[in-house]
Amino acid sequence: MVNRNRFASLVGALLLLAAFSVACQKSGGPAPSTSSFAPAKPPAKPDGRPLIVAFGDSLTAGFGLHNDYAFPTLLQRKLDEKGHHFRVVNAGMSGDTSAGGVNRIDWALEEGAVKYLILELGGNDGLRGLPVADMKKNLAEIIERAQSRGVTVVLAGMEAPPNMGEEYTSEFRQVYPDLAKKYKLTLIPFLLDGVAGNREMNQPDGIHPNVAGEKVMTENVWRELEPLLLNN
C-alpha cells in the first residue's frame, strides 16, 4: 500500500510538471525555447587600414606603463586626430636585442598590409656591451627583410650608455646614420631626445620614460613620420 501511494504521488507530480510546462509555453513564460535567446551579433568588419608597425624593445612596449600611455598608442591618437588612415601595431618586446628582432621580424610583418616599420632596437645591445658590428648587421637584416616586402622603414637612433667608453659609444652612435644613408631611410636622430637623463621624464629606474616622457618620444617619432605620410 505504501508503494502504491508513492507511485501515485510520483505520477501526480509528473502530471503537474507537464501541465505547468504547457501553460508556460502558452503564456510566454519561462519554458525553455531557442526563440528566447538574443540573436547572434554580426561579425565585426575587418579593419582594412594599412599598418604602421612599431617594432622595438621596452621603449616601444611601454614598460612600466599602461598600454594607453605607450608611444604607439599615442601615435595612433595623433594619426586619428590628423585624419591619417592607418592602424598602429605595438610590436615591442621588453628586453629584446637586435638579434632577437631578427628572429621575430617576419612574424611582425605578417599581420596585415604593413606600410611603415618604426625600427627601434639596439638599446639593449648597448646596455649589455654587445659588439657594435653584430648590432649593425642585425639591424641591416631587419631593414632588408622589411624593404623586400615593400615596407618603408623609419629608423630610430639610440645612444649607448657613457660608461661603455668613448670608442664604443661613438661607434654605436654612428651605426644609425650609416644604415639610414645606405638604405635611404628616414632617421629619427635620437628617439629619447629631451627624455634621456631628465628625471622629470623618466620612471624611477632612470631608463624608461614615464607618461610625460612617452609624449615627448611620440613627438620625436611624429616629427619624422608625418612628412612621409603627407608625401604618400
Backbone as JSON, one array per atom type, in Angstrom:
{
  "sequence": "MVNRNRFASLVGALLLLAAFSVACQKSGGPAPSTSSFAPAKPPAKPDGRPLIVAFGDSLTAGFGLHNDYAFPTLLQRKLDEKGHHFRVVNAGMSGDTSAGGVNRIDWALEEGAVKYLILELGGNDGLRGLPVADMKKNLAEIIERAQSRGVTVVLAGMEAPPNMGEEYTSEFRQVYPDLAKKYKLTLIPFLLDGVAGNREMNQPDGIHPNVAGEKVMTENVWRELEPLLLNN",
  "N": [[0.83, -1.2, 0.0], [1.94, 1.17, 0.72], [3.85, 1.51, -1.25], [2.23, 1.79, -3.51], [1.05, 4.25, -2.92], [3.25, 5.97, -3.02], [3.92, 5.68, -5.7], [1.67, 6.72, -6.89], [1.83, 9.36, -6.01], [4.16, 10.18, -7.31], [3.44, 9.98, -10.01], [1.45, 11.9, -10.01], [2.93, 14.2, -9.51], [4.49, 14.35, -11.8], [2.54, 14.77, -13.74], [1.56, 17.28, -12.97], [3.87, 18.83, -13.43], [4.13, 18.58, -16.19], [1.77, 19.84, -16.99], [2.28, 22.43, -16.07], [4.43, 23.15, -17.69], [3.23, 23.21, -20.22], [1.42, 25.28, -19.84], [3.12, 27.43, -19.4], [4.35, 27.67, -21.89], [2.17, 28.44, -23.43], [1.59, 30.91, -22.33], [3.83, 32.4, -22.75], [5.78, 32.12, -20.84], [8.57, 31.04, -18.75], [9.41, 28.69, -20.04], [11.83, 26.56, -21.57], [13.15, 27.67, -24.62], [14.42, 28.1, -27.85], [13.88, 30.45, -29.11], [13.97, 32.4, -27.21], [16.51, 33.31, -26.87], [18.92, 35.93, -27.44], [19.56, 37.19, -30.71], [22.53, 36.27, -32.52], [25.3, 38.51, -32.68], [26.3, 40.28, -35.6], [29.38, 39.49, -37.26], [32.28, 41.49, -36.56], [33.39, 44.03, -38.77], [36.29, 43.55, -40.68], [39.35, 45.28, -39.96], [40.58, 47.18, -42.3], [42.61, 49.0, -42.61], [45.85, 50.17, -43.66], [48.98, 49.23, -42.09], [51.06, 50.54, -39.49], [53.85, 49.42, -38.08], [55.21, 49.38, -34.97], [58.22, 48.5, -33.98], [60.18, 47.16, -31.62], [61.95, 47.39, -28.47], [61.61, 47.51, -24.9], [61.11, 50.24, -24.82], [59.36, 50.7, -26.87], [57.35, 48.91, -26.19], [56.33, 50.08, -23.93], [57.17, 49.81, -21.26], [56.42, 49.41, -17.82], [54.22, 51.06, -17.83], [50.71, 51.69, -18.37], [49.14, 50.37, -21.27], [47.79, 52.37, -22.64], [49.38, 54.6, -22.51], [51.71, 54.14, -23.84], [54.04, 54.89, -26.48], [53.23, 53.94, -29.11], [50.42, 53.84, -28.88], [49.83, 56.51, -28.33], [50.73, 57.58, -30.69], [48.88, 56.5, -32.47], [46.6, 57.91, -31.7], [47.32, 60.47, -32.49], [47.52, 60.14, -35.24], [44.85, 59.59, -35.83], [43.66, 61.99, -35.07], [44.74, 63.7, -36.95], [43.67, 62.77, -39.23], [44.78, 60.64, -40.66], [44.73, 57.55, -42.26], [45.56, 54.97, -40.81], [46.55, 52.04, -38.97], [48.14, 51.49, -35.93], [50.42, 49.1, -34.84], [51.59, 47.68, -31.94], [54.53, 46.25, -31.61], [56.43, 45.81, -29.68], [58.91, 44.39, -27.53], [59.88, 43.82, -24.37], [63.24, 43.91, -23.26], [64.31, 42.99, -25.59], [66.83, 42.44, -28.07], [68.88, 43.45, -30.89], [69.45, 41.08, -32.22], [67.37, 39.44, -31.33], [65.32, 40.77, -32.57], [65.76, 40.15, -35.25], [64.96, 37.49, -35.24], [62.21, 37.64, -34.97], [61.11, 39.38, -36.82], [59.89, 38.65, -39.28], [57.5, 37.49, -38.46], [56.28, 39.75, -37.33], [55.72, 41.27, -39.53], [53.72, 39.99, -40.84], [51.13, 40.42, -40.11], [49.29, 42.01, -41.49], [48.56, 44.41, -44.05], [51.33, 45.91, -44.11], [52.63, 49.09, -44.05], [54.48, 50.93, -43.02], [57.42, 50.62, -41.01], [58.5, 51.23, -37.85], [61.52, 51.15, -36.64], [62.98, 50.34, -33.74], [65.5, 49.45, -32.12], [68.42, 48.17, -30.4], [69.13, 49.48, -28.11], [69.27, 47.73, -25.89], [71.37, 46.17, -26.71], [73.43, 47.98, -26.43], [73.34, 48.49, -23.65], [74.2, 46.06, -22.71], [76.67, 45.89, -23.7], [77.19, 44.59, -26.12], [78.74, 43.47, -29.19], [79.25, 46.08, -31.51], [79.4, 45.77, -34.26], [77.95, 43.42, -34.7], [75.4, 44.23, -33.95], [74.9, 46.16, -35.89], [74.86, 44.58, -38.2], [72.63, 42.95, -37.63], [70.52, 44.83, -37.51], [70.64, 45.73, -40.12], [69.82, 43.43, -41.48], [67.17, 43.2, -40.61], [66.11, 45.54, -41.74], [66.48, 45.0, -44.49], [64.82, 42.77, -44.84], [62.34, 43.92, -44.34], [62.19, 45.89, -46.35], [62.22, 44.27, -48.58], [59.66, 43.45, -48.68], [58.35, 45.64, -49.46], [58.02, 47.54, -47.51], [58.24, 50.66, -45.87], [60.85, 51.85, -43.98], [61.37, 53.43, -40.91], [63.95, 54.56, -39.07], [64.91, 54.47, -35.73], [67.17, 56.26, -33.95], [69.61, 55.49, -31.42], [71.44, 55.79, -28.31], [74.43, 54.66, -26.78], [75.17, 53.79, -23.34], [77.25, 56.04, -21.48], [79.17, 54.86, -19.86], [80.29, 52.79, -21.23], [82.49, 53.53, -22.55], [84.34, 55.85, -24.62], [85.04, 55.14, -27.26], [83.4, 52.95, -27.86], [80.8, 54.08, -27.55], [80.86, 56.01, -29.54], [81.14, 54.51, -31.92], [78.8, 53.05, -31.74], [76.81, 55.06, -31.91], [77.19, 55.9, -34.52], [76.23, 53.89, -36.09], [73.5, 54.17, -36.76], [73.05, 56.56, -38.45], [74.67, 55.65, -40.55], [73.36, 53.32, -41.48], [70.94, 54.48, -42.2], [71.74, 56.08, -44.32], [72.79, 54.18, -46.15], [70.55, 52.56, -46.75], [68.7, 54.4, -47.47], [66.87, 55.6, -45.6], [64.38, 57.18, -43.51], [65.47, 58.9, -40.71], [65.21, 58.98, -37.23], [66.94, 60.99, -35.3], [67.65, 60.72, -32.5], [65.83, 58.82, -30.49], [65.14, 59.25, -27.82], [65.51, 61.91, -27.37], [65.43, 64.79, -25.4], [64.36, 63.36, -23.36], [66.04, 61.33, -22.25], [68.15, 61.18, -19.44], [66.73, 63.08, -18.05], [65.12, 63.56, -15.14], [62.47, 64.22, -14.7], [61.17, 63.17, -16.82], [61.35, 60.47, -16.76], [60.84, 57.13, -15.45], [61.4, 55.82, -12.09], [63.62, 54.13, -12.51], [65.27, 55.45, -14.18], [65.68, 54.87, -16.83], [63.47, 54.1, -18.4], [60.89, 55.87, -20.04], [58.46, 57.98, -18.42], [54.95, 58.86, -18.22], [54.94, 61.51, -19.17], [57.36, 61.51, -20.52], [56.85, 59.66, -22.55], [55.15, 61.1, -24.16], [56.84, 63.06, -25.19], [58.62, 61.44, -26.58], [56.88, 60.39, -28.49], [56.4, 62.68, -30.0], [58.92, 63.03, -31.09], [59.02, 60.89, -32.82], [56.85, 61.47, -34.47], [57.63, 63.82, -35.72], [59.37, 63.02, -37.7], [57.93, 61.08, -39.05], [55.54, 62.21, -40.02], [56.05, 63.85, -42.4], [56.49, 61.81, -44.29], [53.99, 60.61, -44.45], [52.49, 62.67, -45.51], [53.57, 62.97, -47.98], [52.91, 60.73, -49.36]],
  "CA": [[0.0, 0.0, 0.0], [2.83, 2.34, 0.79], [4.49, 1.67, -2.56], [1.24, 2.35, -4.43], [0.88, 5.68, -2.62], [4.42, 6.7, -3.54], [3.83, 5.67, -7.15], [0.61, 7.66, -7.27], [2.35, 10.72, -5.79], [5.14, 10.47, -8.35], [2.69, 10.22, -11.25], [0.78, 13.18, -9.89], [3.91, 15.28, -9.64], [4.89, 14.45, -13.21], [1.43, 15.38, -14.47], [1.55, 18.71, -12.64], [5.0, 19.45, -14.09], [3.8, 18.66, -17.62], [0.75, 20.88, -17.16], [2.92, 23.73, -15.85], [5.24, 23.44, -18.87], [2.32, 23.59, -21.3], [0.86, 26.59, -19.52], [4.16, 28.43, -19.6], [4.54, 27.85, -23.32], [1.03, 29.2, -23.96], [1.58, 32.28, -21.8], [5.1, 33.08, -22.98], [6.55, 32.05, -19.6], [9.98, 30.72, -18.78], [9.77, 27.37, -20.58], [12.98, 26.65, -22.46], [12.84, 27.87, -26.02], [15.54, 28.74, -28.54], [13.49, 31.78, -29.55], [14.17, 33.36, -26.13], [17.89, 33.78, -26.88], [19.17, 37.08, -28.31], [20.23, 36.78, -31.95], [23.97, 36.49, -32.52], [25.73, 39.76, -33.3], [27.05, 40.05, -36.84], [30.83, 39.63, -37.04], [32.81, 42.84, -36.77], [34.05, 44.21, -40.05], [37.75, 43.57, -40.54], [40.0, 46.58, -40.05], [41.38, 47.11, -43.51], [43.59, 50.07, -42.72], [47.25, 49.75, -43.71], [49.57, 49.19, -40.76], [52.35, 51.06, -39.07], [54.31, 48.52, -37.04], [56.25, 49.89, -34.08], [58.97, 47.27, -33.72], [61.3, 47.52, -30.76], [62.12, 46.75, -27.16], [60.72, 48.03, -23.85], [60.74, 51.62, -25.12], [58.17, 50.6, -27.71], [56.31, 48.17, -25.46], [55.77, 50.92, -22.88], [57.48, 49.15, -19.99], [56.07, 50.09, -16.58], [53.08, 51.93, -18.02], [49.52, 51.12, -19.01], [49.27, 50.42, -22.72], [47.22, 53.62, -23.14], [50.38, 55.67, -22.47], [52.87, 53.78, -24.65], [54.07, 55.79, -27.62], [52.41, 53.52, -30.25], [49.03, 54.25, -28.66], [49.79, 57.97, -28.5], [50.89, 57.82, -32.12], [47.58, 56.2, -33.08], [45.7, 59.05, -31.43], [47.74, 61.6, -33.32], [47.12, 59.81, -36.61], [43.4, 59.74, -35.92], [43.36, 63.42, -34.99], [45.18, 64.35, -38.19], [42.93, 62.2, -40.34], [45.56, 59.66, -41.41], [44.02, 56.27, -42.19], [46.49, 53.9, -40.52], [46.44, 51.41, -37.66], [49.46, 51.24, -35.35], [50.58, 47.83, -34.12], [52.69, 47.7, -30.98], [55.3, 45.0, -31.66], [57.56, 45.96, -28.78], [59.14, 43.29, -26.59], [60.85, 44.25, -23.36], [64.46, 43.14, -23.17], [64.74, 42.5, -26.89], [68.05, 42.96, -28.68], [68.81, 43.43, -32.36], [69.4, 39.67, -32.63], [66.0, 38.99, -31.1], [64.5, 41.38, -33.61], [65.92, 39.35, -36.48], [64.21, 36.25, -35.08], [60.75, 37.81, -34.97], [60.65, 40.41, -37.75], [58.97, 38.1, -40.28], [56.19, 37.37, -37.8], [55.71, 41.09, -37.12], [55.31, 41.83, -40.82], [52.71, 39.13, -41.44], [49.79, 40.65, -39.55], [48.4, 42.63, -42.47], [49.21, 45.24, -45.07], [52.24, 46.81, -43.4], [53.14, 50.18, -44.89], [55.66, 51.52, -42.37], [58.01, 49.95, -39.86], [59.33, 52.08, -36.99], [62.5, 50.21, -36.1], [63.59, 50.86, -32.51], [66.26, 48.4, -31.45], [69.83, 48.46, -30.19], [69.35, 49.98, -26.76], [69.71, 46.64, -25.01], [72.72, 45.79, -27.15], [74.35, 48.93, -25.81], [73.37, 48.28, -22.2], [74.91, 44.81, -22.43], [78.01, 45.96, -24.27], [77.33, 43.64, -27.21], [79.54, 44.02, -30.29], [78.55, 47.03, -32.37], [79.34, 45.2, -35.61], [76.84, 42.46, -34.73], [74.17, 45.0, -33.91], [74.71, 46.78, -37.21], [74.48, 43.5, -39.11], [71.27, 42.54, -37.32], [69.61, 45.89, -37.94], [70.63, 45.71, -41.59], [68.99, 42.3, -41.92], [65.76, 43.57, -40.37], [65.76, 46.53, -42.75], [66.4, 44.35, -45.79], [63.62, 41.93, -44.88], [61.18, 44.8, -44.44], [62.18, 46.52, -47.67], [61.9, 43.25, -49.58], [58.19, 43.35, -48.68], [57.81, 46.94, -49.84], [57.72, 48.32, -46.3], [59.08, 51.82, -45.63], [61.43, 51.76, -42.63], [61.8, 54.62, -40.17], [64.94, 54.05, -38.11], [65.03, 55.27, -34.51], [68.53, 56.27, -33.42], [69.79, 55.32, -29.99], [72.76, 56.09, -27.77], [74.95, 53.72, -25.78], [75.49, 54.45, -22.07], [78.61, 56.58, -21.5], [80.13, 54.03, -19.13], [80.86, 51.79, -22.12], [83.73, 54.07, -23.12], [84.13, 56.78, -25.72], [85.13, 54.46, -28.56], [82.18, 52.14, -28.05], [79.63, 54.94, -27.73], [80.99, 56.68, -30.83], [80.83, 53.52, -32.95], [77.38, 52.73, -31.58], [76.04, 56.18, -32.41], [77.36, 56.04, -35.97], [75.51, 52.81, -36.77], [72.19, 54.59, -37.24], [73.16, 57.35, -39.69], [75.26, 54.83, -41.6], [72.31, 52.49, -42.03], [69.96, 55.36, -42.86], [72.31, 56.5, -45.6], [72.92, 53.02, -47.03], [69.25, 52.04, -47.18], [67.84, 55.55, -47.8], [65.81, 55.59, -44.6], [64.13, 58.32, -42.64], [66.14, 58.66, -39.43], [64.94, 59.75, -36.01], [68.32, 61.07, -34.81], [67.74, 60.11, -31.18], [64.44, 58.62, -30.06], [64.94, 59.76, -26.45], [65.91, 63.31, -27.28], [64.57, 65.51, -24.47], [63.88, 62.44, -22.33], [67.17, 60.68, -21.58], [68.86, 61.99, -18.46], [65.83, 64.04, -17.42], [64.36, 62.85, -14.11], [61.05, 64.52, -14.81], [60.64, 62.47, -17.98], [61.62, 59.05, -16.64], [60.45, 56.37, -14.27], [62.48, 55.78, -11.09], [64.82, 53.41, -12.94], [66.1, 56.36, -14.96], [65.87, 54.35, -18.18], [62.22, 54.04, -19.16], [60.1, 57.1, -19.94], [57.17, 57.99, -17.74], [53.88, 59.34, -19.1], [55.4, 62.74, -19.84], [58.43, 61.14, -21.45], [56.26, 58.99, -23.71], [54.61, 62.14, -25.03], [57.97, 63.66, -25.89], [59.11, 60.43, -27.51], [55.92, 60.34, -29.59], [56.64, 63.85, -30.85], [60.17, 62.77, -31.82], [58.66, 59.99, -33.92], [55.92, 62.17, -35.36], [58.37, 64.84, -36.48], [59.98, 62.38, -38.88], [56.95, 60.27, -39.75], [54.48, 63.0, -40.69], [56.36, 64.2, -43.8], [56.31, 60.63, -45.14], [52.56, 60.41, -44.64], [51.98, 63.75, -46.35], [54.12, 62.83, -49.34], [52.45, 59.46, -49.98]],
  "C": [[0.86, 1.24, 0.0], [3.45, 2.61, -0.55], [3.53, 2.25, -3.57], [1.04, 3.83, -4.2], [2.03, 6.5, -3.19], [4.37, 6.8, -5.06], [2.8, 6.69, -7.62], [1.08, 9.11, -7.1], [3.31, 11.13, -6.88], [4.45, 10.78, -9.66], [2.01, 11.57, -11.2], [1.72, 14.34, -10.07], [4.33, 15.48, -11.09], [3.79, 15.09, -14.05], [1.35, 16.88, -14.22], [2.67, 19.45, -13.36], [4.74, 19.62, -15.58], [2.79, 19.76, -17.87], [1.35, 22.26, -17.02], [3.73, 24.13, -17.08], [4.38, 23.91, -20.02], [1.78, 24.99, -21.08], [1.87, 27.69, -19.76], [4.37, 28.71, -21.07], [3.42, 28.67, -23.92], [1.08, 30.64, -23.52], [2.86, 33.03, -22.06], [5.98, 33.08, -21.77], [7.93, 31.51, -19.82], [10.33, 29.35, -19.32], [10.93, 27.53, -21.54], [12.55, 26.76, -23.9], [14.01, 28.57, -26.68], [15.2, 30.15, -28.96], [13.71, 32.82, -28.46], [15.58, 33.9, -26.08], [18.04, 34.96, -27.83], [19.89, 36.61, -29.57], [21.73, 37.1, -31.89], [24.32, 37.79, -33.23], [26.49, 39.46, -34.59], [28.53, 40.23, -36.58], [31.31, 41.03, -37.36], [33.51, 42.9, -38.12], [35.56, 44.24, -39.84], [38.31, 44.96, -40.73], [40.97, 46.54, -41.22], [42.41, 48.21, -43.65], [45.01, 49.52, -42.86], [47.9, 49.96, -42.34], [50.87, 49.98, -40.66], [52.79, 50.19, -37.9], [55.44, 49.18, -36.26], [56.99, 48.68, -33.53], [60.2, 47.6, -32.88], [61.33, 46.75, -29.46], [61.16, 47.38, -26.16], [60.3, 49.48, -24.09], [59.5, 51.67, -26.0], [57.03, 49.94, -26.96], [55.64, 49.03, -24.39], [55.97, 50.33, -21.5], [57.1, 50.02, -18.79], [54.85, 50.98, -16.67], [51.89, 51.15, -18.57], [49.67, 51.31, -20.51], [48.75, 51.73, -23.32], [48.26, 54.73, -23.23], [51.64, 55.33, -23.26], [52.85, 54.59, -25.94], [53.3, 55.27, -28.84], [50.94, 53.9, -30.11], [48.87, 55.74, -28.84], [49.93, 58.33, -29.97], [49.59, 57.54, -32.86], [46.61, 57.35, -32.88], [46.04, 60.22, -32.31], [47.35, 61.37, -34.78], [45.63, 60.04, -36.8], [43.01, 61.22, -35.92], [43.68, 64.14, -36.29], [44.51, 63.77, -39.42], [43.72, 61.24, -41.22], [44.99, 58.27, -41.17], [45.01, 55.12, -42.03], [46.15, 53.3, -39.15], [47.83, 51.06, -37.15], [49.44, 49.94, -34.57], [51.79, 47.94, -33.21], [53.36, 46.33, -30.97], [56.57, 45.15, -30.83], [57.67, 44.78, -27.84], [60.24, 43.71, -25.62], [62.05, 43.32, -23.31], [65.02, 42.69, -24.51], [66.02, 43.19, -27.35], [67.87, 42.95, -30.19], [68.75, 42.0, -32.88], [68.01, 39.09, -32.43], [65.06, 39.54, -32.14], [64.57, 40.62, -34.92], [65.03, 38.11, -36.41], [62.7, 36.44, -35.2], [60.23, 38.83, -35.98], [59.66, 39.86, -38.77], [57.57, 37.96, -39.71], [55.52, 38.73, -37.68], [55.18, 41.69, -38.41], [54.2, 41.03, -41.49], [51.3, 39.44, -41.0], [48.83, 41.21, -40.57], [49.2, 43.41, -43.49], [50.09, 46.28, -44.38], [52.82, 47.83, -44.38], [54.43, 50.75, -44.33], [56.11, 50.65, -41.21], [58.87, 50.97, -39.1], [60.26, 51.16, -36.24], [63.26, 50.84, -34.94], [64.26, 49.71, -31.78], [67.72, 48.81, -31.33], [70.13, 48.93, -28.79], [69.86, 48.92, -25.81], [71.07, 46.08, -25.42], [73.75, 46.68, -26.47], [74.47, 48.73, -24.31], [74.18, 47.05, -21.83], [76.33, 44.81, -23.01], [78.25, 44.95, -25.38], [78.08, 44.27, -28.37], [78.72, 44.9, -31.23], [78.39, 46.46, -33.77], [78.19, 44.21, -35.74], [75.5, 43.19, -34.75], [73.87, 45.6, -35.28], [74.26, 45.75, -38.24], [73.03, 43.08, -38.89], [70.25, 43.58, -37.78], [69.51, 45.92, -39.46], [69.75, 44.58, -42.12], [67.52, 42.59, -41.73], [65.29, 44.55, -41.44], [65.57, 45.87, -44.11], [65.16, 43.47, -45.91], [62.37, 42.78, -45.03], [61.09, 45.41, -45.84], [61.84, 45.52, -48.77], [60.4, 43.04, -49.7], [57.55, 44.67, -49.09], [57.46, 47.83, -48.68], [58.73, 49.47, -46.17], [59.55, 51.8, -44.18], [61.81, 53.14, -42.12], [62.7, 54.13, -39.05], [65.09, 55.0, -36.93], [66.44, 55.16, -33.96], [68.56, 56.15, -31.92], [71.21, 55.7, -29.6], [73.16, 55.01, -26.78], [75.26, 54.46, -24.49], [76.96, 54.88, -22.05], [79.63, 55.7, -20.78], [80.74, 52.91, -19.98], [82.15, 52.27, -22.77], [83.46, 54.88, -24.37], [84.14, 56.09, -27.08], [83.86, 53.67, -28.85], [80.98, 53.03, -28.35], [79.67, 55.65, -29.08], [80.63, 55.73, -31.97], [79.34, 53.16, -32.93], [76.52, 53.81, -32.22], [76.06, 56.24, -33.93], [76.6, 54.97, -36.75], [74.24, 53.33, -37.45], [72.26, 55.5, -38.47], [73.77, 56.57, -40.84], [74.19, 53.97, -42.28], [71.26, 53.33, -42.77], [70.45, 55.8, -44.23], [72.34, 55.35, -46.6], [71.57, 52.58, -47.6], [68.24, 53.14, -47.48], [66.6, 55.59, -46.89], [65.59, 56.96, -44.0], [64.68, 57.98, -41.26], [65.59, 59.58, -38.35], [66.29, 59.84, -35.31], [68.54, 60.41, -33.45], [66.34, 60.03, -30.61], [64.16, 59.27, -28.71], [65.42, 61.19, -26.28], [64.92, 64.09, -26.41], [64.04, 64.66, -23.34], [65.03, 61.84, -21.53], [67.88, 61.65, -20.65], [68.01, 63.01, -17.73], [64.93, 63.3, -16.43], [62.87, 63.05, -14.25], [60.38, 63.74, -15.94], [60.76, 60.95, -17.86], [61.03, 58.44, -15.38], [61.63, 56.29, -13.31], [63.74, 55.05, -11.54], [65.76, 54.28, -13.77], [66.33, 55.94, -16.39], [64.6, 54.44, -19.02], [61.4, 55.31, -18.97], [58.84, 56.91, -19.1], [56.13, 58.53, -18.71], [54.3, 60.59, -19.86], [56.47, 62.43, -20.87], [57.9, 60.46, -22.69], [55.69, 60.02, -24.69], [55.72, 62.8, -25.84], [58.51, 62.7, -26.94], [58.18, 60.32, -28.72], [56.13, 61.5, -30.54], [57.92, 63.68, -31.66], [59.91, 61.86, -33.02], [57.82, 60.74, -34.95], [56.63, 63.19, -36.24], [58.96, 64.27, -37.76], [58.96, 61.59, -39.7], [55.95, 61.09, -40.55], [54.83, 63.39, -42.11], [56.2, 63.01, -44.75], [54.83, 60.42, -45.44], [51.99, 61.45, -45.59], [52.43, 63.61, -47.79], [53.66, 61.58, -50.06], [50.94, 59.41, -50.06]]
}
